[in-house]
């Protein structure tokens, strides 16, 4: 029981020390990922996909309703107006699409990178420090951990005496029965 408690206390101390290191690792990882991924192919693919979705939605809104075969001219004019918006509006839409795409890609990267980095860091570091702590434990402390308490020693001695007494009683019974 004392050995188990010793190992649990050691693990708690090691984990407490690792907490600060883990926080630094996460902060470093977040600061690494702070800049936009301008050369990331998946970012450009995501931007393009979002542009196409927007355009597709606009065209679908123009399609004739079920049962009708013509597209109202006011729908065509509305689409033309949206597609030929002012440069500020186009800039705003492009920026929105780019930011949404960037957030999508960045989220995927964080979701992939952070658990892997933490898993590698925490497990490796925890095992190294536990090994150092446990191997660095003095022989005197280990002896003390393995030693029974005085009450256990006294109880064991009493049980040994009772066992000896019962053996003697059995021998006497065997002698009496054997006669």
N, C-alpha and C positions, 0 to 999 in steps of 0.2 A: 504494500500500500504506500509506504514511504517512497519507494523507488518511482512508482507511478506519479505520485505528487511532485517529486523532484523533476521528473521529465516534463510534466505539464507546466510547472513554474518556469522551467528553462525555456520551453517553447513560447510561453507568454512574454517573457523578457525579450526573446529574439524577435518576435513579431512586433513588439512595441518599438524596438530599434529600427526595424525595417519600414515602419509606417512613414517616417520622414523621407526615407530613400524612395519609397514608392510615389509619394507626392511629388518629389523632384522629378522622377522619371515621367510621370504623367504631364507635368508642366513642360518639361523639355519636349515631349512628343507633341503636345498641343502647339508649342511655339514653332516647332519644325513645320507643322501643317498649316501655319497661319497664312502663308502666301498662296496666291492663286496658282493653279496648275496650268500654266499657259501652253505647255507643250504636251499636255495629256490628250491622247487620241480619243479616249472615252469622253472627255469633256466636250470636244467638238462634235462628237457623235450625238451626245445628249442635247446640245444646243440645236443641232440640225433637226433632231427628232421633235423637239418642242416647237420649233418654227413650223414644221410640217403639220403637226397636230393642230396648231392654231389656224393655219390656212385651210386645212381639211374641215375643221369645224365651221369656218366661215362659208365654205362652198356648200357644205351639207345644209346649212341654214337656208340656202337659196334654192335647193332642189324643190321641184314641185311636190305639193302635198299628195298623198295617195288619192287616186281618182282624178288627178289633174295632170295634164301633159305639158303645160307651159309654165315658164318661170316669169313671175310678175316683173315688169321693168323697174319698178321702184326697188326691188330686192337687188337687182343688178347695179343700180346706181348707189345703193347703200354699200355694197361690197367694193365698188370702185372707189368710193369716198374713203372707206377704211383702209384700202390698200394704197391709196395715194395721200395718206395723211401727211401732216406737216413734219418737217425733219425732227422737231422736238418730240412729237408723239412717236415717231419711228424710233428715235433714240431711246425713249423711255421704254417702249415695248422690247427693243433689242436688249436693253440693260436688264429688264425684268427676266427675259428668257435666259440670258447669260447667268444671272445670279441664281435663278432656280436650278439651272443645270449644274452650276458650280456646287451649290448646296447638296444636291443629289449625289454628286461624285465624292465630295468631301465627307459626307456622312458615311458612305460605303467604306471609304478609306479608314475613317476613325473606327468604325465597327470592326473592321478587319485587323487593324494595326494595334489598337490599344490592348485588347485581351491577349493577343499573342505576346506582345512585349512584356506585359505585366506577368503573364504566366511564366515566361522564361526568366524574368528577373526575380520574381518572388520565390519561385520554386528553387532555382539555382542558389540564390543568396541564402534562403532559409536553410536549405540542406547544408551548405558550407558552414554557416554560423552555428547550427545545431551540432554539427560534427566537432567544430572547434570547442564549443562549450562543454560537450559531453566528454570529449577526449582530454580536455584540460582540467577535468575534475580531479582533485587530489585523491590519492589512495586513502588517506585518512578519512576523507569525507565519504568515499565509497564504502569503506569498512563500517563507518558509523551508520550509513543507510542500510547496510545489510545486517547489522546487529539487531537482535531482538531486544525489546524493552525489558526492563527488570521484572515487570509484572508477567510478561510472557515466559521469561526464564523461570520464575517462581512457579507459575502454573504448570510448565512442562516438568519441573522437578517433582511437583506434587503428584502429577499423573504418573510419572515413572515410579514413584514410591507406591502409589495405589496399585499399579500393575505388578510390581514386585510382591506386594502383599497378597494380591489375588493369585499369583503363581504359587506362592507358598501355601495358601489355603487349598489350592487344587491338589498340590502334592500331598498334603495331609489327608485330604479326602480320598485320594487314590490309595494311600497307605491303609486307611481304615477299611475301605471297600475291598481291597486286595487281601485282607487277612481272613 
